[in-house]
Amino acid sequence: MKITSVEYLLSARSATDYPRQSRPEIAFAGRSNVGKSSLINTLLKRRGIAKTSSTPGKTRCINFFLINGSFYFVDLPGYGYAKVSRHEQQQWGGMIEEYLQAGDRRKLVVMLVDCRHAASPLDLQMKQWLDHHSLAHVIVATKADKLSKNQLAQSLRRLGNAFDGSVLLPFSAENETGRLELWRRIQHFIDSDEQPTGGSYA
């Protein structure tokens, strides 16, 4: 995928704020410290498009970016950030659920997990939620450069078992491992004429 233009479009807090023009949407979901912004910036080869921070939980709205004038990247708020109030956590969760339940929008969810750690209860809940609502998704194991080859293979097996046998795509924002393969899956989705029906998207 050649990126010719990247435009920040808007930040949404509810469905009434979403872009009106229908285009394929690639939504990125994961814990607030999983490297979501770094992954988005690496995919686009643009520094600072998605804001990275040493403080997790920086993304507090649903941010829409128009890519090549033809499809959206959708940066969802990170879940599981403990250093905000329970009320704010519930607000973020509500925003994510409302977006994912919007059946009139053709979307592929890129779910991120940290390859260095076991799947958290919130990660498992997100996977179950995606399956229950038959949403097409790709599970990406970030920070792959932090593990040795053997450690990474073991981690991918462990996480795959936790996610009911799903195959995970290893990714590194440092050395771009997995970038081309993730773009292949995104391109496949964009080129499809219909919304895929659930499951891991290959």
C-alpha positions in Angstrom: 0.0 0.0 0.0 1.5 3.3 -1.1 0.4 6.1 1.3 -0.2 9.3 -0.7 -2.2 11.3 1.9 -3.0 11.2 5.6 -5.5 13.7 7.0 -6.7 13.9 10.6 -10.5 14.2 10.2 -12.2 14.5 13.5 -12.5 13.2 17.1 -15.8 11.6 18.1 -17.4 10.9 21.5 -20.6 9.4 20.1 -22.1 8.1 16.9 -23.5 11.5 16.0 -19.9 12.7 15.6 -18.8 10.0 13.1 -18.0 10.9 9.5 -21.1 10.9 7.4 -19.4 9.6 4.2 -19.3 5.8 4.1 -15.8 4.4 3.5 -14.1 1.2 4.8 -12.8 1.6 8.3 -9.8 0.0 10.0 -10.2 0.3 13.7 -7.4 -0.2 16.2 -8.2 -1.5 19.7 -6.0 -2.5 22.6 -4.8 -1.8 26.1 -3.7 1.8 26.6 0.0 0.8 26.9 0.2 -1.7 24.0 1.8 0.5 21.4 -1.3 1.3 19.4 -0.1 4.8 18.3 3.3 3.6 17.4 1.8 0.8 15.2 -0.4 3.3 13.4 2.5 5.7 12.8 4.6 2.8 11.5 1.9 1.6 9.1 1.6 5.1 7.7 5.3 5.9 7.8 4.3 9.2 9.4 5.8 10.5 12.7 3.3 11.9 15.2 0.0 11.2 13.2 -1.3 9.2 16.2 0.1 10.8 19.3 2.5 8.7 21.3 3.2 9.3 25.0 5.0 7.9 27.9 1.7 8.3 29.8 -0.9 5.6 28.8 -4.4 6.7 28.1 -3.7 9.7 25.9 -6.3 8.8 23.4 -9.6 9.8 25.0 -11.8 10.1 22.0 -12.4 8.1 18.8 -10.0 9.7 16.3 -10.7 9.3 12.6 -7.9 9.7 10.0 -8.7 9.8 6.2 -6.1 7.7 4.3 -5.5 8.2 0.6 -8.9 9.9 0.5 -10.5 6.5 0.3 -10.6 4.8 3.7 -10.4 5.6 7.5 -8.0 4.6 10.2 -10.0 4.7 13.5 -7.9 5.1 16.7 -10.1 3.8 19.6 -9.4 4.8 23.2 -7.1 2.4 25.0 -8.8 0.2 27.6 -7.6 -0.9 31.0 -5.8 2.3 32.0 -6.1 2.3 35.8 -5.0 5.9 36.6 -8.3 7.5 35.6 -11.6 7.5 37.4 -13.9 4.5 37.1 -16.4 6.9 35.5 -14.0 7.9 32.8 -13.1 4.2 32.2 -16.8 3.5 31.7 -17.1 6.4 29.3 -14.2 5.0 27.2 -15.8 1.6 27.3 -19.1 3.0 26.2 -17.5 4.9 23.3 -15.7 1.7 22.1 -18.9 -0.5 22.3 -21.0 2.1 20.6 -18.6 2.3 17.7 -18.2 -1.5 17.3 -21.9 -2.0 17.4 -22.5 0.5 14.6 -23.7 -2.0 12.0 -24.0 0.6 9.2 -20.2 1.0 9.1 -17.9 -1.5 7.2 -15.0 -2.1 9.6 -12.1 -4.4 10.3 -10.8 -4.4 13.9 -7.1 -4.7 14.5 -6.8 -5.9 18.1 -3.4 -5.3 19.7 -1.9 -7.4 22.5 1.6 -7.1 24.0 3.6 -10.2 23.1 5.6 -10.0 26.3 2.6 -10.7 28.5 -0.3 -13.2 28.9 -3.7 -12.1 27.6 -5.4 -9.9 30.2 -9.0 -10.4 31.3 -9.9 -7.3 29.2 -8.1 -8.7 26.2 -10.1 -11.9 26.5 -13.3 -10.0 26.9 -12.6 -7.9 23.8 -11.9 -11.1 21.8 -15.1 -12.7 23.0 -17.0 -9.5 22.2 -15.7 -9.4 18.6 -16.6 -13.0 18.2 -20.1 -12.6 19.7 -20.9 -9.7 17.4 -19.3 -11.4 14.3 -16.8 -8.6 13.7 -13.9 -9.4 11.4 -10.6 -8.8 13.1 -6.8 -9.3 13.1 -5.0 -10.0 16.4 -1.5 -8.3 16.4 1.2 -9.1 18.9 3.1 -5.9 19.4 6.7 -5.3 20.6 8.0 -8.4 18.9 11.5 -7.0 18.8 11.6 -7.2 22.7 11.7 -11.1 22.6 14.1 -13.6 21.2 12.9 -15.8 18.3 12.2 -18.7 20.6 10.5 -16.5 23.2 8.3 -14.9 20.5 7.3 -18.3 19.2 6.3 -19.5 22.6 4.4 -16.3 23.3 2.5 -16.5 20.1 1.5 -20.1 20.9 0.4 -19.1 24.4 -1.6 -16.2 23.2 -3.1 -18.1 20.3 -4.3 -20.8 22.8 -5.8 -18.1 25.0 -7.7 -16.7 22.0 -9.3 -20.0 21.0 -6.6 -21.1 18.6 -6.3 -17.7 16.7 -3.2 -17.1 14.7 -1.5 -13.8 15.8 0.6 -11.5 13.6 3.8 -10.4 15.3 4.6 -6.7 14.9 7.4 -4.4 15.8 7.3 -0.6 15.4 11.1 -0.6 15.9 12.1 -2.8 12.9 8.8 -2.9 11.1 8.3 -6.7 11.5 4.8 -7.5 10.4 4.1 -4.2 8.6 3.7 -5.6 5.1 1.7 -8.6 6.2 -0.7 -6.4 8.2 -1.1 -4.1 5.2 -1.8 -7.1 3.0 -4.8 -8.0 5.3 -6.0 -4.4 5.4 -5.8 -4.2 1.6 -7.7 -7.4 1.2 -10.4 -6.0 3.5 -10.5 -2.6 1.6 -10.8 -4.4 -1.8 -13.7 -6.6 -0.6 -17.1 -5.5 -1.7 -19.0 -6.7 1.5 -18.5 -6.6 5.2 -16.7 -9.8 6.3 -18.6 -11.9 8.8 -16.5 -12.4 11.9 -13.5 -14.4 12.7 -9.8 -13.8 12.2 -9.2 -12.0 9.0 -6.6 -13.5 6.7 
